[in-house]
């Protein structure tokens, strides 16, 4: 029997001012080369061809190495690029070029030649080691001449390398986390006076595991930059932006298909670099990781940070929590509620930060208990004064009926090892720090419990408000004119300032490292906690006024009358609360009926039968339907059938044929754990020799996992084609729907049918919550959170 225990995450390192780094040059078009690989479709994803595209003397060159006989059509490339030109800051590059093609009869020779050429392009033929004037062999400290560019580089590097070594404890320039070494063993050459060869070491950064190379230029994955700036999720959509069609219809055995992939990648790198320069990006395009990169660059240019002392940092930290989600009334869970509105705070993080004036903060000062009490009384008497004191954090002790707490799970006599989420709970004998926003709704004994001392921000920073700056700048670049026509030139700047505005808060809250114990450059516990505390204060103002059914960070499900009360209750705070039911059900203002099953698990239906819903816990499941792999969580027809299966009286009967579809998972190798498991699955399935296993578990390899039931236990089988995964699976959609429908979140004490109650002495120290890449779970059909956090974007059509 598992139990839920209140936990406390360790305080991250104290942020400190750092010396500015020496500014580096942005790679120019002639200092880049793009590459792309074609592989077998089997589990090995074995190299069959590699294409290189680069500029030399102002002209495009395409070089292709392939295994003999791989390409069977489409050898005329030049005609497809006739009239195509690439413009970059006063330079014009003619793309009207053919390709040189060299074929090899042996895979080992192909790999060696490909690695040689890769190294030659990166380092301009300079050896890694050569004999010096003293006759000794010494490292050359060679410099990168051209930056290697790929779309989904993790896959292409894994294909090109002989071996990949995934390391969960990778350390790169002071950064820690999961990483990889791509070993180019075939390309290693030792001559009398020189030695050639390279290994590429990367740290995986961001939600999409962007490979961040130890040496700038050895690899640049343009996929995250294209995804964020252009909204393109594969190479075909990138091709549309750069004006070069990906030859999807010709297939991977077509020579033109292969060459144009690398040309598209090169054109994307050039155009994306130019776009960032035009946006006055002060960083390096090849070091772009995520949308947060935009906010951090803007902060570096315009914001002067302030730093807490160690004592202040540790004082504030226990008060920092993220968004709170879940049902607010256990009695209405899994029961239909009627005439429901989905309401949302206007701007939430943006609005709260502006009203708190966080960019005016220049430090923090201690506040004694009597003054803290006076401030609390003033805010209670005059709610509009909240923003004046919104940075106040209070050290308190006593019994509290409504406080945010992190929780973890463990065995009956065990101790949790990590944090697994947030709950609202009552706590006795509790001493902690709370933001004033949480404290106002804590319902402590004797009023609000005993206040010991406080800490509050001080003003005096002359930095501009970046939220206001982003809003102002974005309005200058509307995406559409008054007639609804697209204004193409405005799309990038509009997206740019939207990205910055959406990720500024995240920069203040950014933590790094395997266990998220290293503060990011802009991390500030007081700023981050004040912003999220203000949002929770606004949401509890909504809850107490409207008797809301459900919260999701900055939104709530309410009755029609409750929505009106919520809007009115927020007026003293100057924050709007808008009806966003249309976001869930297109064209709907009031849902006829809704069911709340748990945290991020709710569904609504309009009077005319239109459906919308959330389904946390189903994100890892896929089916083969209508000739393609489809996500259970993102296909509305499938999702509706799952809700209907569990609540037929509300949503009608499910599609019987759909509920019989076999289910499976996707995987992409990014960690050693996944690599080892995939190798073991393949060894078992294909009866491999140990020497063959490593080819199946290389970084970037991807495929499908089908659950098999053997002797009552779930055993995973690996597959690399959708039809195969479907045929291997022993589980069908209705079985997943059944288990998901009976899973519970951790928001309530369901055993005793009440809210959680803990004693302050119950709280234990654990590691910070972190994403994992678990792909096999023996309790997969009973675990409420069965998402495996894996994804793959192969850059295909």
C-alpha positions in Angstrom: 0.0 0.0 0.0 1.5 3.4 -1.1 1.2 6.4 1.2 1.4 10.1 0.4 3.9 12.1 2.5 4.5 15.9 2.6 8.0 16.7 1.3 10.4 19.7 1.0 12.7 20.2 -1.9 16.3 21.2 -1.3 17.1 24.9 -1.6 18.9 25.6 -4.9 22.3 27.2 -5.0 22.6 30.9 -4.3 22.6 32.9 -7.5 25.6 35.2 -7.9 26.7 37.9 -10.3 28.9 36.5 -13.1 31.4 38.3 -15.3 30.1 38.9 -18.8 31.4 36.5 -21.4 33.5 37.6 -24.4 31.2 38.2 -27.3 31.6 35.7 -30.1 30.8 36.0 -33.8 27.7 34.7 -35.4 28.5 32.1 -38.1 28.0 33.5 -41.6 26.5 31.5 -44.5 29.9 30.4 -45.8 30.9 29.3 -42.3 28.1 26.7 -42.1 27.4 23.3 -43.6 24.3 21.2 -43.4 24.1 17.4 -43.3 21.3 14.9 -43.3 21.3 11.1 -43.3 19.2 8.3 -44.9 18.9 5.0 -43.1 17.3 1.6 -43.1 13.9 1.5 -41.5 14.8 -1.5 -39.3 15.7 -1.2 -35.6 19.4 -0.4 -36.4 18.6 2.7 -38.4 21.7 1.8 -40.3 23.5 4.5 -42.4 22.8 4.3 -46.1 23.7 7.8 -47.3 24.8 11.2 -46.0 24.3 14.5 -47.8 26.4 17.6 -47.2 25.4 21.1 -48.4 27.6 24.2 -48.0 28.8 27.4 -49.8 32.2 27.6 -51.5 33.3 30.7 -53.4 29.7 32.0 -53.2 28.2 28.9 -54.8 26.3 26.0 -53.3 28.0 22.6 -53.2 26.2 19.4 -52.5 28.2 16.3 -51.7 26.6 12.9 -51.3 28.2 9.6 -50.0 26.0 6.5 -50.2 26.1 2.8 -50.2 26.1 1.4 -53.7 22.6 0.9 -55.1 20.8 2.8 -52.3 19.3 5.4 -54.6 17.0 4.2 -57.3 15.5 7.4 -58.8 15.6 11.2 -59.0 19.2 11.9 -59.8 18.7 15.3 -61.4 18.8 17.9 -58.6 19.8 21.0 -60.4 16.5 21.5 -62.3 14.6 21.6 -59.0 16.7 24.5 -57.7 16.6 26.6 -60.9 16.0 30.3 -60.1 16.4 29.6 -56.3 18.5 32.2 -54.5 19.3 32.7 -50.9 19.7 36.3 -49.7 21.6 37.1 -46.5 22.5 40.7 -45.5 23.7 42.0 -48.8 24.9 38.6 -50.1 23.1 36.5 -52.7 23.8 32.8 -53.0 22.6 30.9 -56.1 21.2 27.5 -55.2 21.0 26.3 -58.8 23.5 23.5 -58.3 23.8 19.8 -58.8 25.5 17.3 -56.5 28.6 15.1 -56.6 27.8 11.5 -55.7 30.3 8.9 -54.5 29.2 5.4 -53.8 30.8 2.7 -51.6 30.4 -1.0 -51.6 31.1 -1.3 -47.9 29.3 0.3 -44.9 32.5 0.6 -42.9 34.2 2.6 -45.7 31.1 4.8 -46.2 31.0 5.6 -42.5 34.8 6.4 -42.4 34.6 8.6 -45.5 31.6 10.4 -44.1 33.3 11.0 -40.8 36.4 12.2 -42.6 34.5 14.8 -44.6 32.5 15.9 -41.6 35.8 16.6 -39.7 37.3 18.3 -42.7 34.4 20.7 -43.1 34.3 21.5 -39.4 38.1 22.0 -38.9 39.2 22.8 -42.4 41.6 19.8 -42.6 43.5 20.7 -39.5 44.6 17.6 -37.5 43.7 17.0 -33.9 47.3 16.2 -33.0 50.5 17.0 -34.9 54.2 17.0 -34.4 55.5 20.3 -33.0 58.9 22.0 -33.5 60.4 19.9 -30.8 59.4 16.7 -32.5 56.7 15.8 -30.1 53.1 15.0 -30.8 50.9 17.7 -29.3 47.2 18.8 -29.5 46.7 21.6 -32.0 43.9 23.6 -30.4 42.3 23.7 -33.8 39.5 26.2 -34.5 36.2 25.5 -36.1 36.0 26.7 -39.7 32.4 25.7 -40.4 29.5 25.0 -38.1 27.8 21.7 -38.6 24.0 22.0 -38.9 21.3 19.4 -38.7 17.5 19.2 -38.2 17.0 16.7 -35.3 20.8 16.3 -34.8 20.5 13.7 -32.1 19.3 11.2 -34.7 21.7 12.1 -37.5 24.8 12.2 -35.2 23.7 8.8 -33.8 23.5 7.4 -37.3 26.9 8.8 -38.3 28.8 7.7 -35.1 30.1 4.2 -34.6 29.0 4.3 -31.0 27.1 6.6 -28.7 27.8 6.7 -24.9 24.9 8.2 -22.9 25.9 9.6 -19.6 23.3 10.6 -16.9 26.0 12.5 -14.9 27.5 14.5 -17.8 29.4 17.7 -16.9 30.0 20.3 -19.5 31.5 23.7 -18.7 29.9 23.8 -15.2 26.5 22.5 -16.4 25.3 19.1 -15.3 22.8 16.7 -16.6 22.2 13.9 -19.1 24.6 14.0 -22.1 26.1 12.0 -24.8 29.5 11.3 -26.5 29.2 10.5 -30.3 32.3 8.5 -31.1 33.6 8.8 -34.6 35.9 5.7 -34.5 35.9 4.9 -38.2 37.2 8.3 -39.1 40.2 8.2 -36.8 43.5 8.3 -38.8 47.0 8.2 -37.5 49.8 9.4 -39.8 53.5 9.9 -39.2 53.2 13.6 -38.2 49.5 14.1 -37.5 46.5 12.5 -36.0 42.9 13.0 -37.2 39.6 12.2 -35.6 36.8 13.7 -33.4 34.3 12.8 -30.8 31.4 15.1 -30.2 30.3 15.7 -26.6 26.9 17.2 -25.9 24.7 18.0 -23.0 21.0 17.6 -23.5 19.2 20.9 -22.7 15.5 21.9 -22.6 12.3 20.0 -23.0 13.3 18.7 -26.4 16.8 17.6 -25.3 18.7 19.9 -27.6 22.3 18.7 -28.0 24.5 21.5 -26.7 28.1 20.8 -27.9 31.1 21.3 -25.6 32.9 23.0 -28.6 30.8 25.5 -30.4 30.3 24.7 -34.1 30.7 20.9 -33.8 26.9 20.6 -34.0 23.9 23.0 -34.2 20.4 21.5 -34.2 18.2 24.1 -35.9 15.0 22.2 -35.0 14.2 24.1 -31.7 14.8 27.5 -33.3 12.7 26.7 -36.3 9.9 25.3 -34.0 9.9 28.4 -31.8 10.4 31.2 -34.4 8.5 29.7 -37.4 6.2 27.2 -35.7 7.6 24.4 -38.0 7.7 20.9 -36.5 9.3 19.0 -39.3 11.5 19.5 -42.3 8.6 19.6 -44.8 7.1 22.6 -43.0 10.6 24.2 -42.8 10.9 23.8 -46.6 7.7 25.7 -47.1 9.1 28.7 -45.1 12.4 28.8 -47.0 10.7 28.2 -50.3 12.2 24.7 -51.1 9.8 21.8 -51.4 10.7 18.6 -49.6 10.3 15.8 -52.0 8.1 13.7 -49.8 6.3 12.0 -52.7 9.6 10.6 -54.1 10.6 8.9 -50.9 13.9 8.2 -49.1 15.4 6.2 -51.9 15.3 9.2 -54.2 18.5 11.1 -54.7 16.7 14.4 -55.0 14.7 13.7 -51.8 18.0 13.2 -50.0 19.9 16.2 -51.4 17.0 18.7 -50.9 16.8 17.8 -47.2 20.3 19.0 -46.6 19.7 22.1 -48.8 16.6 23.0 -46.8 18.5 22.6 -43.6 21.3 24.9 -44.8 18.8 27.5 -46.0 17.0 27.3 -42.7 20.2 27.9 -40.7 21.0 31.0 -42.8 17.5 32.5 -42.7 17.1 31.8 -38.9 20.4 33.4 -38.2 19.4 36.5 -40.2 16.1 36.6 -38.4 17.8 36.7 -35.0 20.2 39.4 -36.0 17.3 41.5 -37.3 15.6 41.1 -33.9 18.8 42.4 -32.2 19.4 39.1 -30.6 22.7 39.5 -28.7 23.3 35.8 -28.3 24.4 33.1 -30.7 21.8 31.5 -33.0 23.6 28.1 -32.8 23.2 28.2 -29.0 19.4 28.6 -29.1 17.7 26.1 -26.8 14.1 27.1 -26.3 11.8 30.1 -26.1 13.4 31.0 -22.8 16.6 31.8 -24.7 14.7 34.9 -26.1 13.7 36.1 -22.6 17.2 35.6 -21.2 18.8 37.5 -24.0 16.3 40.4 -23.5 17.0 40.4 -19.8 20.8 40.5 -20.4 20.3 43.6 -22.6 17.8 45.5 -20.5 17.6 44.2 -16.9 20.0 44.8 -13.9 19.4 41.9 -11.5 19.6 42.1 -7.7 20.8 39.3 -5.5 19.5 38.0 -2.2 21.9 37.1 0.6 22.2 33.4 1.5 20.0 34.0 4.6 17.3 35.8 2.5 17.5 33.1 -0.2 17.0 30.3 2.2 14.2 32.2 4.0 12.1 32.7 0.9 12.7 29.3 -0.7 10.1 27.2 1.3 7.4 29.6 0.0 8.1 29.0 -3.7 5.5 26.8 -5.4 4.3 26.6 -9.0 0.8 26.4 -10.3 -1.9 24.5 -8.3 -4.3 22.2 -10.2 -7.1 19.9 -9.2 -10.6 19.5 -8.0 -11.7 21.7 -5.1 -14.6 19.7 -3.9 -14.2 15.9 -3.6 -18.0 15.4 -3.6 -18.4 16.5 -7.2 -15.6 14.5 -8.6 -16.6 12.0 -11.3 -20.2 13.3 -11.1 -21.7 15.5 -13.8 -22.0 19.3 -13.1 -24.1 21.5 -15.3 -23.9 24.9 -17.0 -20.2 25.3 -16.6 -17.9 28.2 -17.6 -14.1 27.8 -18.1 -12.7 31.1 -16.7 -9.1 32.3 -17.1 -7.1 35.1 -15.4 -6.2 37.7 -18.0 -2.4 37.7 -18.4 -1.8 35.9 -15.1 2.1 35.8 -14.9 2.4 38.9 -17.1 -0.2 40.9 -15.2 0.9 39.9 -11.7 4.6 40.8 -12.5 3.6 44.2 -13.8 1.4 45.0 -10.9 4.1 43.9 -8.5 6.6 46.1 -10.3 9.2 43.4 -10.1 11.6 45.2 -12.5 11.7 48.1 -10.0 13.0 45.8 -7.2 16.6 46.4 -6.2 16.9 44.4 -3.0 15.1 43.1 0.1 14.7 44.1 3.7 13.6 42.4 6.8 10.3 43.3 8.4 9.5 42.7 12.0 6.4 40.8 13.2 4.2 43.8 14.3 4.7 45.5 10.9 4.0 42.3 9.1 0.7 42.0 11.0 -0.2 45.6 10.2 0.4 45.0 6.5 -1.8 41.9 6.6 -4.5 43.8 8.3 -4.3 46.6 5.7 -4.5 44.2 2.8 -7.5 42.4 4.4 -9.2 45.8 4.8 -8.2 47.1 1.4 -7.7 44.2 -1.1 -6.4 46.7 -3.8 -3.3 47.4 -1.6 -2.1 43.8 -2.2 0.2 44.8 -5.0 2.0 47.3 -2.8 2.9 44.5 -0.4 2.8 41.5 -2.7 6.6 40.8 -2.2 6.1 40.2 1.5 7.1 36.7 2.7 6.2 35.7 6.2 7.9 33.2 8.6 4.9 31.6 10.4 4.1 28.8 12.8 0.9 27.2 14.1 -2.0 25.2 12.7 -3.2 26.0 9.2 -6.3 24.7 7.4 -5.3 25.6 3.8 -1.7 25.7 2.6 0.2 24.5 -0.5 2.4 21.5 0.1 4.6 19.3 -2.1 4.0 15.6 -1.7 5.7 12.3 -2.6 4.7 8.7 -2.4 6.4 5.6 -0.8 5.7 2.3 0.8 4.0 2.0 4.1 7.2 2.1 6.1 9.3 3.9 3.5 10.4 7.5 2.8 9.8 9.3 -0.6 12.8 10.0 -2.7 11.3 12.8 -4.7 8.6 15.4 -5.0 5.6 14.3 -7.2 3.3 17.3 -7.1 1.4 19.9 -5.1 -1.7 19.7 -2.9 -3.7 22.0 -0.7 -3.8 20.6 2.9 -4.3 21.4 6.5 -1.2 21.1 8.7 -0.7 21.2 12.4 2.4 22.4 14.3 3.8 23.8 11.1 6.6 26.3 10.8 7.5 27.6 7.3 7.7 30.7 5.1 4.6 31.7 3.1 4.1 34.4 0.5 1.5 36.9 1.7 -0.8 35.6 -1.1 -0.9 32.1 0.4 -1.0 33.4 4.0 -4.2 35.4 3.4 -6.0 32.1 2.5 -4.3 29.8 5.0 -7.0 30.0 7.6 -4.6 29.6 10.5 -5.7 29.0 14.1 -6.2 32.1 16.2 -6.7 34.1 13.0 -3.7 33.4 10.8 -1.2 31.6 13.1 1.8 33.3 14.6 4.0 35.6 12.5 7.7 35.5 13.4 9.2 37.8 10.9 9.0 38.9 7.2 11.1 39.8 4.2 10.0 42.3 1.5 11.4 43.7 -1.7 12.8 47.3 -1.9 12.6 49.5 -4.9 15.1 51.6 -6.8 16.0 49.6 -9.9 15.9 51.7 -13.0 15.4 48.7 -15.4 12.4 49.0 -17.8 9.5 46.6 -17.3 10.2 43.9 -19.9 6.6 42.7 -19.8 5.3 46.2 -20.9 8.1 46.4 -23.4 7.1 43.1 -25.0 3.4 44.1 -25.1 4.3 47.4 -26.7 6.6 46.0 -29.3 4.4 43.1 -30.2 1.5 45.5 -31.0 3.7 47.1 -33.7 3.7 43.8 -35.6 0.2 42.5 -36.2 0.1 39.1 -38.0 -2.9 40.1 -40.0 -4.3 43.3 -41.5 -7.8 44.6 -41.1 -9.0 42.4 -43.9 -7.6 39.2 -42.4 -4.6 38.9 -44.8 -1.3 37.6 -43.4 1.5 40.1 -43.0 4.4 37.8 -43.5 7.2 40.2 -42.5 5.5 40.6 -39.1 5.3 37.0 -38.1 8.8 36.6 -36.7 8.8 39.8 -34.6 5.3 39.1 -33.3 6.3 35.6 -32.3 9.6 36.9 -30.9 8.0 39.3 -28.4 5.3 36.8 -27.5 8.0 34.2 -26.7 9.9 36.7 -24.6 6.7 37.7 -22.7 5.7 34.1 -22.1 9.1 33.0 -20.7 10.4 36.0 -18.7 8.8 34.5 -15.5 10.4 31.2 -16.2 13.8 32.9 -16.3 13.3 34.1 -12.7 12.3 30.5 -11.7 14.9 28.6 -13.8 16.8 25.8 -12.0 19.3 23.5 -13.7 21.2 20.3 -13.0 20.1 16.7 -12.8 18.2 17.3 -9.5 17.5 21.0 -10.3 19.6 22.2 -7.4 21.6 24.7 -9.5 20.1 28.2 -9.8 19.9 29.6 -13.3 21.6 32.9 -14.2 18.4 34.9 -13.6 16.9 32.8 -10.8 15.5 34.9 -7.9 13.4 33.1 -5.3 11.7 36.4 -4.1 10.6 37.4 -7.6 9.5 33.9 -8.6 7.6 33.2 -5.4 5.9 36.6 -5.4 4.6 36.2 -8.9 3.2 32.6 -8.3 2.0 33.6 -4.9 0.0 36.5 -6.4 -1.6 34.1 -9.0 -2.6 31.7 -6.2 -4.0 34.6 -4.2 -6.1 35.7 -7.3 -7.3 32.1 -7.8 -8.3 31.7 -4.1 -10.1 35.0 -4.4 -12.0 33.4 -7.3 -12.6 30.2 -5.4 -13.9 31.8 -2.3 -16.3 34.1 -4.2 -17.6 31.5 -6.8 -17.4 28.1 -5.1 -15.4 27.0 -8.1 -15.3 23.3 -8.9 -11.7 23.1 -10.3 -8.5 25.1 -10.6 -5.7 24.8 -13.2 -2.9 27.3 -12.3 -4.7 30.4 -13.5 -8.1 29.1 -14.6 -11.2 27.7 -13.0 -14.4 25.8 -13.8 -17.4 27.6 -12.3 -21.2 27.9 -12.6 -22.6 30.8 -14.6 -23.5 32.6 -11.5 -20.1 31.7 -9.9 -18.3 33.2 -12.9 -20.1 36.5 -12.4 -19.1 36.6 -8.7 -15.4 35.7 -9.6 -15.2 38.6 -12.1 -16.5 41.0 -9.4 -14.2 39.6 -6.7 -11.1 40.4 -8.8 -12.0 44.0 -9.5 -10.1 45.3 -6.4 -7.0 43.5 -7.7 -7.4 45.0 -11.1 -7.1 41.6 -12.8 -9.7 40.4 -15.4 -11.3 37.0 -15.5 -12.5 36.0 -18.9 -14.8 33.3 -20.3 -12.5 31.0 -22.2 -14.9 28.1 -22.7 -14.4 28.7 -26.4 -10.8 27.5 -26.0 -12.1 24.1 -24.8 -15.2 23.8 -27.1 -15.1 25.9 -30.2 -18.0 28.4 -30.4 -19.2 27.6 -26.9 -19.7 30.1 -24.1 -21.3 27.8 -21.5 -20.8 24.1 -21.4 -24.0 22.1 -20.9 -22.3 19.5 -18.8 -18.8 18.7 -17.4 -17.1 15.9 -15.5 -14.0 16.4 -13.3 -12.0 13.2 -12.8 -8.9 14.7 -11.2 -5.9 17.0 -11.9 -5.8 18.0 -15.6 -8.5 15.4 -16.2 -11.8 17.0 -17.1 -14.2 17.0 -20.0 -17.0 19.3 -21.1 -19.8 19.1 -23.7 -21.9 21.8 -25.2 -25.6 21.7 -25.6 -25.3 20.6 -29.3 -22.9 17.8 -28.4 -19.5 19.4 -29.1 -16.7 17.9 -26.9 -13.6 19.2 -25.2 -11.4 17.8 -22.5 -8.0 17.2 -20.8 -6.6 13.7 -20.1 -3.4 13.8 -18.1 -2.0 10.3 -17.9 -2.8 9.3 -21.5 0.0 11.2 -23.2 2.2 8.2 -23.8 -0.4 6.0 -25.5 -0.8 5.7 -29.3 -2.9 3.7 -31.7 -2.7 2.9 -35.4 -5.9 4.4 -36.9 -6.8 5.6 -40.4 -3.5 4.5 -41.8 -1.3 6.4 -39.3 0.0 6.5 -35.8 -2.3 8.7 -33.7 -1.9 10.0 -30.2 -4.7 8.9 -27.8 -4.4 12.3 -26.0 -4.5 14.5 -29.0 -7.1 12.9 -31.2 -10.5 14.3 -30.2 -12.5 11.4 -31.6 -10.3 8.9 -29.6 -10.3 11.0 -26.5 -14.1 11.4 -26.6 -14.5 7.6 -26.8 -12.3 7.2 -23.7 -14.5 9.7 -21.7 -17.6 8.1 -23.1 -16.4 4.6 -22.0 -16.1 5.8 -18.4 -19.1 8.2 -18.4 -21.6 6.8 -21.0 -24.6 8.5 -19.2 -22.9 11.9 -19.7 -21.1 11.6 -23.1 -23.0 8.7 -24.7 -21.8 5.3 -25.8 -18.2 5.0 -27.1 -17.2 3.9 -30.6 -17.0 0.2 -30.0 -14.6 -0.5 -32.9 -12.3 2.3 -31.7 -12.2 0.8 -28.2 -10.8 -2.4 -29.6 -7.7 -0.7 -31.2 -4.4 -2.1 -29.9 -2.3 0.5 -28.0 1.5 1.0 -27.8 4.1 3.6 -26.9 6.7 5.6 -28.8 10.3 6.0 -27.7 13.4 8.0 -28.6 16.7 7.1 -27.1 18.0 10.1 -25.0 19.2 8.5 -21.8 21.3 5.5 -20.8 18.4 3.8 -19.1 16.3 4.0 -22.3 19.3 2.8 -24.4 20.0 -0.2 -22.2 16.3 -1.2 -22.1 15.9 -0.8 -25.9 19.0 -3.0 -26.4 17.6 -5.6 -24.1 14.2 -5.6 -25.7 15.9 -6.0 -29.1 18.2 -8.8 -27.9 15.2 -10.6 -26.6 13.0 -10.0 -29.6 15.6 -10.6 -32.4 17.8 -13.1 -30.5 20.9 -10.8 -31.0 24.5 -11.5 -30.2 25.8 -9.1 -27.5 28.1 -7.4 -30.1 25.0 -6.4 -32.2 23.0 -4.9 -29.4 24.7 -1.5 -29.3 23.5 -0.6 -32.8 19.9 -0.7 -31.6 20.4 1.5 -28.5 22.3 4.4 -30.1 21.3 8.0 -29.2 18.5 9.3 -31.4 17.2 5.8 -32.4 13.4 5.7 -32.2 10.6 3.2 -32.4 7.5 1.8 -30.7 6.9 -0.3 -27.7 4.0 -2.8 -27.5 2.8 -4.2 -24.1 2.5 -7.9 -24.0 0.8 -9.8 -21.2 2.8 -12.9 -20.2 1.8 -14.9 -17.2 -0.2 -12.0 -15.9 2.6 -9.5 -16.2 3.2 -6.7 -18.7 6.3 -7.3 -20.8 7.3 -4.7 -23.4 8.2 -5.8 -27.0 10.0 -3.4 -29.3 8.8 -2.6 -32.8 9.9 -0.2 -35.6 6.8 -0.2 -37.8 3.3 0.9 -36.7 1.6 -2.2 -38.1 4.1 -4.4 -36.3 3.5 -2.6 -33.0 -0.2 -2.9 -33.5 0.0 -6.7 -34.1 2.3 -7.3 -31.1 0.2 -5.4 -28.5 -1.9 -7.4 -26.2 -3.7 -4.4 -24.8 -6.5 -2.5 -26.5 -7.8 1.0 -25.9 -10.7 0.0 -23.7 -8.3 -1.6 -21.2 -6.3 1.6 -21.0 -9.5 3.6 -20.8 -10.7 1.4 -17.9 -7.5 1.7 -15.9 -7.2 5.4 -16.5 -10.9 6.0 -15.5 -10.2 4.3 -12.2 -6.9 6.0 -11.4 -6.8 8.8 -8.8 -4.5 11.8 -8.4 -2.9 12.8 -5.1 -5.0 15.8 -4.4 -7.2 14.2 -1.7 -7.0 11.5 0.9 -9.3 9.2 -1.0 -8.9 6.4 1.5 -10.6 8.4 4.2 -12.7 10.6 1.9 -11.3 13.9 3.1 -8.8 16.6 2.4 -5.2 15.8 3.4 -4.1 16.6 6.9 -0.5 16.4 8.1 1.6 17.3 11.0 4.6 19.6 10.5 6.9 16.8 11.7 5.7 14.6 8.8 7.5 16.8 6.2 10.7 15.1 4.9 13.5 16.4 2.7 13.7 14.9 -0.9 15.1 15.6 -4.3 13.3 18.1 -6.6 10.7 16.7 -9.0 12.3 15.9 -12.4 11.2 14.6 -15.7 12.0 11.0 -16.4 12.0 8.8 -19.5 10.5 5.7 -18.0 9.2 3.4 -20.8 8.2 0.3 -18.8 6.0 0.4 -15.8 4.7 -2.8 -14.3 1.8 -0.9 -12.8 1.1 0.8 -16.2 -2.6 0.1 -16.0 -3.2 1.3 -12.5 -0.8 4.3 -12.2 -2.6 7.5 -12.5 0.3 9.3 -14.2 1.4 6.9 -16.9 2.9 9.4 -19.3 6.4 8.4 -20.2 7.6 11.8 -21.3 9.1 10.7 -24.6 8.7 12.2 -28.0 10.4 12.1 -31.4 10.4 14.4 -34.3 12.3 12.7 -37.0 12.0 15.7 -39.3 10.0 13.7 -41.9 6.9 14.7 -43.6 
